[in-house]
Amino acid sequence: MLLDSNIFMYPLVAICSYLIGAIPYGLIIGFVSRGIDIRKHGSGSTGATNVLRTLGLPLAIPVIILDVSKPILAIFISSLLTEGESLTKAIAATFVIVGHIWPVYAQFRGGKGILVGVVGLIFLSPISGLTALISALLTIALFKIVSLGSIVGTVLGIISILFIYTIGQEQNLAYVMYAIIGSTIIIFRHIGNIKRLINRTEPKIGSRANKRKT
């Protein structure tokens, strides 16, 4: 479909996707299960990693599932609205990341965006998305540091989709732009983690989460 045929749908898709991404499942589950604000514990993130470190695996699993559903639902809705037009799907996936990181429902304090970002990439560019996911998981398994795996996966996801696009196997420039913009946002959100990695103070899997100072 031509760009101008869906011009009025783009803002609608962006808003709907942002609101879907902004649902703070980690925050909700923290309140419901333990009566705590997850943002005041561990890293201060509402994402699955902080829930895992703070509340344990049984409560992290539903957060993971629900966060994974965010880009799937947003991309599905955008496809229904515009008959699968690639730009709207890329917009949907991008604004899910924005909503997840800066949720209007939670004073704009959300997660790091890696899980929703990778799932979005898997749906738009499966090879690049799986490259990001597998490299992230391997890095985490090797070094036991989730943030390091997230950063490595994000960077390799960008490299992968750029390579695929360069050799002509990826035809949708919108998906490439999603990977670049989404990854830039995610890396920006990990600046604090990068500093701790450089200083070798980033916690590993199994480290006990301390209460976040406010």
C-alpha positions in Angstrom: 0.0 0.0 0.0 1.2 3.5 -0.7 2.4 5.8 2.1 -0.4 8.3 1.7 -3.1 5.6 1.8 -2.4 5.0 5.5 -1.2 8.4 6.5 -4.0 8.9 9.1 -3.5 5.4 10.5 0.1 6.0 11.6 -0.7 8.2 14.6 -3.4 5.8 15.6 -1.1 2.8 15.4 1.6 4.7 17.3 -0.7 5.7 20.2 -2.3 2.3 20.5 1.1 0.6 20.4 2.5 3.0 23.0 -0.5 2.3 25.4 0.0 -1.4 24.9 3.7 -1.2 25.6 3.1 1.0 28.6 1.2 -1.6 30.6 3.6 -2.2 33.6 3.1 -5.8 34.2 6.1 -6.1 36.5 4.8 -3.3 38.6 1.3 -4.8 38.7 2.5 -8.2 39.7 4.7 -6.8 42.4 1.8 -4.9 43.9 -0.6 -7.8 43.7 1.7 -10.6 44.9 3.8 -8.8 47.5 2.4 -5.4 47.9 5.6 -3.7 46.8 6.6 -1.2 44.2 9.2 -3.1 42.1 10.7 0.3 41.1 12.0 0.7 44.6 13.9 -2.6 44.6 16.9 -3.9 42.6 17.6 -1.9 39.5 14.3 0.0 39.7 13.1 -1.4 36.5 9.6 -2.9 36.0 11.0 -5.5 33.6 11.2 -9.2 33.9 14.9 -9.2 34.9 14.3 -7.1 38.0 11.2 -9.1 38.9 13.2 -12.2 38.6 16.0 -10.9 40.8 13.6 -9.3 43.3 10.6 -11.7 43.4 11.9 -14.9 41.9 11.2 -17.0 38.9 7.5 -18.0 39.6 6.5 -14.3 39.4 8.9 -13.4 36.6 7.5 -16.0 34.2 4.0 -14.3 33.9 5.8 -11.0 33.4 7.9 -12.4 30.6 4.8 -13.9 28.9 2.8 -10.7 29.2 5.7 -8.5 28.0 6.2 -10.8 25.0 2.6 -10.4 24.2 3.0 -6.6 23.8 4.7 -6.4 20.4 2.7 -9.4 19.1 -0.6 -7.7 19.9 0.5 -4.3 18.6 1.8 -5.7 15.3 -1.3 -7.8 15.0 -3.6 -4.7 15.5 -1.5 -2.6 13.1 -1.8 -5.4 10.5 -5.5 -5.5 10.8 -5.8 -1.7 10.4 -3.6 -1.4 7.4 -3.7 -4.9 5.8 -0.2 -5.8 6.8 1.6 -2.6 5.6 5.2 -2.8 6.6 5.7 0.7 7.9 2.8 0.5 10.3 4.1 -2.7 11.7 7.5 -1.1 12.2 5.8 1.9 13.9 3.9 -0.4 16.2 7.0 -2.3 17.3 8.9 0.9 17.9 6.2 2.5 20.0 5.8 -0.6 22.1 9.4 -0.1 23.1 8.8 3.5 23.9 5.8 2.7 26.0 7.5 -0.1 27.8 10.5 2.1 28.8 8.5 5.3 29.5 5.0 4.1 30.6 2.4 6.8 31.1 0.7 4.5 33.7 3.7 4.4 35.9 5.2 7.9 36.0 7.2 7.1 32.9 9.5 4.7 34.8 9.4 1.3 33.1 11.7 -1.5 31.9 14.7 -1.7 29.7 12.9 -2.7 26.5 15.1 -5.6 25.4 12.5 -8.3 25.5 9.8 -6.4 23.7 12.4 -5.1 21.2 13.7 -8.6 20.3 10.3 -10.1 20.0 9.3 -7.3 17.7 12.4 -7.9 15.6 11.7 -11.6 15.4 8.2 -10.9 14.0 9.5 -8.3 11.5 12.8 -9.8 10.5 13.1 -13.4 11.9 16.7 -14.0 11.0 17.9 -10.8 12.7 15.6 -11.3 15.6 16.7 -14.8 16.3 20.3 -13.7 15.9 19.8 -11.1 18.6 17.9 -13.6 20.8 20.4 -16.4 20.5 23.5 -14.2 20.9 21.9 -12.6 24.0 21.1 -15.9 25.6 24.6 -17.3 24.9 26.2 -14.3 26.4 24.0 -14.5 29.5 24.8 -18.2 29.8 28.5 -17.5 29.5 28.9 -14.4 31.7 25.8 -14.6 33.9 25.1 -10.9 33.3 21.7 -10.2 31.8 22.5 -6.6 30.8 25.6 -7.7 28.9 23.6 -10.2 27.0 21.0 -7.6 26.2 23.6 -5.2 24.8 25.4 -7.8 22.8 22.1 -9.1 21.4 20.9 -5.6 20.5 24.2 -4.8 18.7 24.3 -8.1 16.8 20.6 -7.7 15.8 21.5 -4.3 14.2 24.5 -5.8 12.4 22.5 -8.8 11.2 19.6 -6.8 9.7 22.0 -4.3 8.0 24.0 -7.2 6.5 20.8 -8.9 5.3 19.5 -5.7 3.8 22.9 -5.0 2.1 22.9 -8.4 0.4 19.3 -7.9 -0.7 17.6 -10.5 1.4 15.7 -7.9 3.5 13.5 -5.8 1.3 11.7 -3.6 3.9 13.7 -0.5 4.8 11.0 0.2 7.5 12.2 -2.9 9.4 15.8 -1.8 9.2 14.8 1.6 10.6 12.9 -0.1 13.4 16.0 -2.1 14.3 18.2 1.0 14.3 15.8 3.3 16.2 14.6 0.6 18.6 18.2 -0.5 19.4 19.4 3.0 19.9 16.6 3.6 22.4 17.4 0.3 24.2 21.2 1.1 24.3 20.4 4.5 25.7 18.3 2.9 28.4 21.3 0.7 29.3 23.8 3.5 29.9 23.8 2.9 33.6 24.4 -0.8 33.0 27.3 0.0 30.6 28.9 2.1 33.2 28.7 -0.6 35.8 30.0 -3.2 33.3 33.0 -1.0 32.7 33.5 -0.6 36.5 32.9 -4.4 36.9 30.1 -3.7 39.4 27.2 -5.0 37.3 25.3 -7.8 39.3 25.3 -11.3 37.9 22.4 -13.8 37.8 21.9 -15.0 41.3 23.0 -11.8 43.0 20.6 -10.7 45.7 18.7 -7.5 44.9 19.1 -4.7 47.3 16.4 -2.3 48.1 16.6 0.7 45.7 17.3 4.0 47.4 14.8 6.7 46.8 
